[in-house]
Amino acid sequence: MIKAFFEPTSKRRRGFPSETNVKRGLIRTVHGDKVLHEKLGRNDPCPCNSDRSF
């Protein structure tokens, strides 16, 4: 019974699809190095893992 209570939380900790498949943004070249910017969606979790929406 207790295991079933905690099971949904453990599934969430593995990562949302939006965290594992981050939408990629612009690719810039700075001094010969490529800089990749990640775009976060409106309802994606906060990158600081505070369980808030970004």
LOKOL-821289 format. One record per residue: residue in one letter; x negated, y negated, z negated of N, C-alpha, C in turn. Coordinates in steps of 0.05 Angstrom, whole numbers, plus 5000, padded with zeros to 4 digits. Each point is the difference from the previous one (the first is absolute). Example, Ala and Ser with C-alpha at 12.3 -4.5 7.8 and 13.67 -1.06 7.14 Angstrom:
<vexpa type="a" n_X="4736" n_Y="5114" n_Z="4844" ca_X="5018" ca_Y="4976" ca_Z="5000" c_X="4982" c_Y="4976" c_Z="5000"/>
<vexpa type="s" n_X="5007" n_Y="4979" n_Z="5014" ca_X="4984" ca_Y="4976" ca_Z="4999" c_X="5015" c_Y="4978" c_Z="4986"/>
***
This chain:
<vexpa type="m" n_X="4983" n_Y="5024" n_Z="5000" ca_X="5017" ca_Y="4976" ca_Z="5000" c_X="4983" c_Y="4975" c_Z="5000"/>
<vexpa type="i" n_X="4979" n_Y="5000" n_Z="4984" ca_X="4982" ca_Y="4976" ca_Z="4998" c_X="4985" c_Y="4997" c_Z="5027"/>
<vexpa type="k" n_X="4991" n_Y="5022" n_Z="5011" ca_X="4986" ca_Y="4999" ca_Z="5026" c_X="5017" c_Y="4987" c_Z="5021"/>
<vexpa type="a" n_X="5025" n_Y="5007" n_Z="5001" ca_X="5018" ca_Y="4988" ca_Z="5020" c_X="5004" c_Y="4970" c_Z="4996"/>
<vexpa type="f" n_X="4998" n_Y="4992" n_Z="4975" ca_X="5003" ca_Y="4971" ca_Z="4994" c_X="4977" c_Y="4984" c_Z="5011"/>
<vexpa type="f" n_X="4976" n_Y="5011" n_Z="4998" ca_X="4976" ca_Y="4985" ca_Z="5009" c_X="4993" c_Y="5005" c_Z="5029"/>
<vexpa type="e" n_X="5013" n_Y="5018" n_Z="5013" ca_X="4992" ca_Y="5007" ca_Z="5028" c_X="5003" c_Y="4976" c_Z="5020"/>
<vexpa type="p" n_X="5022" n_Y="4985" n_Z="5000" ca_X="5002" ca_Y="4978" ca_Z="5019" c_X="4978" c_Y="4979" c_Z="4996"/>
<vexpa type="t" n_X="4991" n_Y="4996" n_Z="4976" ca_X="4979" ca_Y="4980" ca_Z="4995" c_X="4974" c_Y="5010" c_Z="5011"/>
<vexpa type="s" n_X="4994" n_Y="5026" n_Z="4998" ca_X="4975" ca_Y="5010" ca_Z="5010" c_X="4999" c_Y="4999" c_Z="5031"/>
<vexpa type="k" n_X="5023" n_Y="5003" n_Z="5013" ca_X="5001" ca_Y="4997" ca_Z="5029" c_X="4995" c_Y="4972" c_Z="5008"/>
<vexpa type="r" n_X="5009" n_Y="4980" n_Z="4985" ca_X="4995" ca_Y="4972" ca_Z="5007" c_X="4971" c_Y="4993" c_Z="4997"/>
<vexpa type="r" n_X="4986" n_Y="5012" n_Z="4981" ca_X="4972" ca_Y="4993" ca_Z="4995" c_X="4982" c_Y="5008" c_Z="5023"/>
<vexpa type="r" n_X="5008" n_Y="5019" n_Z="5017" ca_X="4983" ca_Y="5008" ca_Z="5022" c_X="4997" c_Y="4979" c_Z="5021"/>
<vexpa type="g" n_X="5019" n_Y="4981" n_Z="5001" ca_X="4998" ca_Y="4978" ca_Z="5019" c_X="5024" c_Y="4999" c_Z="5018"/>
<vexpa type="f" n_X="5009" n_Y="4977" n_Z="5005" ca_X="5022" ca_Y="4995" ca_Z="5018" c_X="4989" c_Y="5003" c_Z="5029"/>
<vexpa type="p" n_X="5017" n_Y="5006" n_Z="5019" ca_X="4991" ca_Y="5001" ca_Z="5028" c_X="4987" c_Y="4973" c_Z="5009"/>
<vexpa type="s" n_X="5010" n_Y="4979" n_Z="4989" ca_X="4989" ca_Y="4974" ca_Z="5008" c_X="4972" c_Y="4996" c_Z="4988"/>
<vexpa type="e" n_X="4993" n_Y="5014" n_Z="4979" ca_X="4973" ca_Y="4998" ca_Z="4989" c_X="4981" c_Y="5018" c_Z="5015"/>
<vexpa type="t" n_X="5009" n_Y="5023" n_Z="5009" ca_X="4982" ca_Y="5019" ca_Z="5013" c_X="4997" c_Y="4992" c_Z="5030"/>
<vexpa type="n" n_X="5020" n_Y="4990" n_Z="5012" ca_X="4999" ca_Y="4991" ca_Z="5028" c_X="5003" c_Y="4970" c_Z="5001"/>
<vexpa type="v" n_X="4979" n_Y="4986" n_Z="4992" ca_X="5001" ca_Y="4971" ca_Z="4999" c_X="5001" c_Y="4989" c_Z="5029"/>
<vexpa type="k" n_X="5018" n_Y="4981" n_Z="5004" ca_X="5002" ca_Y="4988" ca_Z="5026" c_X="4975" c_Y="4983" c_Z="5004"/>
<vexpa type="r" n_X="4987" n_Y="5003" n_Z="5022" ca_X="4976" ca_Y="4985" ca_Z="5005" c_X="5006" c_Y="4974" c_Z="5014"/>
<vexpa type="g" n_X="4984" n_Y="4980" n_Z="4993" ca_X="5004" ca_Y="4974" ca_Z="5011" c_X="4979" c_Y="4992" c_Z="5020"/>
<vexpa type="l" n_X="4990" n_Y="4976" n_Z="4998" ca_X="4981" ca_Y="4989" ca_Z="5018" c_X="4972" c_Y="5012" c_Z="4995"/>
<vexpa type="i" n_X="4985" n_Y="5003" n_Z="5022" ca_X="4972" ca_Y="5008" ca_Z="4998" c_X="4984" c_Y="4976" c_Z="5009"/>
<vexpa type="r" n_X="4983" n_Y="4990" n_Z="4983" ca_X="4983" ca_Y="4977" ca_Z="5006" c_X="4971" c_Y="5010" c_Z="5000"/>
<vexpa type="t" n_X="4984" n_Y="4985" n_Z="5014" ca_X="4971" ca_Y="5006" ca_Z="5000" c_X="4986" c_Y="4976" c_Z="4986"/>
<vexpa type="v" n_X="4987" n_Y="5006" n_Z="4978" ca_X="4985" ca_Y="4980" ca_Z="4985" c_X="4971" c_Y="5008" c_Z="4999"/>
<vexpa type="h" n_X="4983" n_Y="4985" n_Z="5013" ca_X="4971" ca_Y="5006" ca_Z="5000" c_X="4994" c_Y="5029" c_Z="5009"/>
<vexpa type="g" n_X="5015" n_Y="5009" n_Z="5020" ca_X="4995" ca_Y="5027" ca_Z="5011" c_X="5015" c_Y="5022" c_Z="4985"/>
<vexpa type="d" n_X="5011" n_Y="4994" n_Z="4976" ca_X="5015" ca_Y="5020" ca_Z="4985" c_X="5030" c_Y="4997" c_Z="5004"/>
<vexpa type="k" n_X="5014" n_Y="5022" n_Z="5003" ca_X="5029" ca_Y="4999" ca_Z="5004" c_X="5013" c_Y="4997" c_Z="4972"/>
<vexpa type="v" n_X="5018" n_Y="4981" n_Z="4998" ca_X="5016" ca_Y="4997" ca_Z="4975" c_X="5028" c_Y="5007" c_Z="5007"/>
<vexpa type="l" n_X="5011" n_Y="5019" n_Z="4985" ca_X="5028" ca_Y="5009" ca_Z="5004" c_X="5018" c_Y="4990" c_Z="4978"/>
<vexpa type="h" n_X="5021" n_Y="4986" n_Z="5007" ca_X="5019" ca_Y="4989" ca_Z="4981" c_X="5024" c_Y="5019" c_Z="4998"/>
<vexpa type="e" n_X="5008" n_Y="5007" n_Z="4976" ca_X="5024" ca_Y="5016" ca_Z="4996" c_X="5024" c_Y="4983" c_Z="4997"/>
<vexpa type="k" n_X="5022" n_Y="5008" n_Z="5012" ca_X="5025" ca_Y="4985" ca_Z="4996" c_X="5018" c_Y="5016" c_Z="4981"/>
<vexpa type="l" n_X="5009" n_Y="4986" n_Z="4980" ca_X="5019" ca_Y="5013" ca_Z="4981" c_X="5028" c_Y="4991" c_Z="5007"/>
<vexpa type="g" n_X="5019" n_Y="5018" n_Z="4999" ca_X="5027" ca_Y="4994" ca_Z="5006" c_X="5014" c_Y="4987" c_Z="4976"/>
<vexpa type="r" n_X="5024" n_Y="4992" n_Z="5004" ca_X="5015" ca_Y="4985" ca_Z="4980" c_X="5006" c_Y="5018" c_Z="4976"/>
<vexpa type="n" n_X="5006" n_Y="5025" n_Z="5003" ca_X="5007" ca_Y="5017" ca_Z="4978" c_X="4978" c_Y="5020" c_Z="4993"/>
<vexpa type="d" n_X="4976" n_Y="4996" n_Z="5010" ca_X="4978" ca_Y="5018" ca_Z="4993" c_X="4992" c_Y="4994" c_Z="4971"/>
<vexpa type="p" n_X="4990" n_Y="5021" n_Z="4986" ca_X="4991" ca_Y="4995" ca_Z="4973" c_X="4975" c_Y="4982" c_Z="4999"/>
<vexpa type="c" n_X="4998" n_Y="4986" n_Z="4978" ca_X="4978" ca_Y="4981" ca_Z="4996" c_X="4973" c_Y="5015" c_Z="5001"/>
<vexpa type="p" n_X="4980" n_Y="4989" n_Z="5014" ca_X="4974" ca_Y="5014" ca_Z="5002" c_X="4986" c_Y="5003" c_Z="4973"/>
<vexpa type="c" n_X="5008" n_Y="4986" n_Z="4979" ca_X="4987" ca_Y="5002" ca_Z="4974" c_X="5013" c_Y="5022" c_Z="4983"/>
<vexpa type="n" n_X="5018" n_Y="5016" n_Z="5012" ca_X="5014" ca_Y="5023" ca_Z="4987" c_X="5015" c_Y="4991" c_Z="4975"/>
<vexpa type="s" n_X="5013" n_Y="4977" n_Z="5001" ca_X="5016" ca_Y="4991" ca_Z="4977" c_X="5029" c_Y="5008" c_Z="5002"/>
<vexpa type="d" n_X="5007" n_Y="5018" n_Z="5019" ca_X="5028" ca_Y="5009" ca_Z="5005" c_X="5019" c_Y="4978" c_Z="5008"/>
<vexpa type="r" n_X="4990" n_Y="4978" n_Z="5009" ca_X="5017" ca_Y="4979" ca_Z="5011" c_X="4999" c_Y="5000" c_Z="5030"/>
<vexpa type="s" n_X="5021" n_Y="4990" n_Z="5013" ca_X="5000" ca_Y="4998" ca_Z="5029" c_X="4984" c_Y="4976" c_Z="5008"/>
<vexpa type="f" n_X="4986" n_Y="5002" n_Z="5023" ca_X="4984" ca_Y="4978" ca_Z="5009" c_X="5016" c_Y="4981" c_Z="5016"/>
***
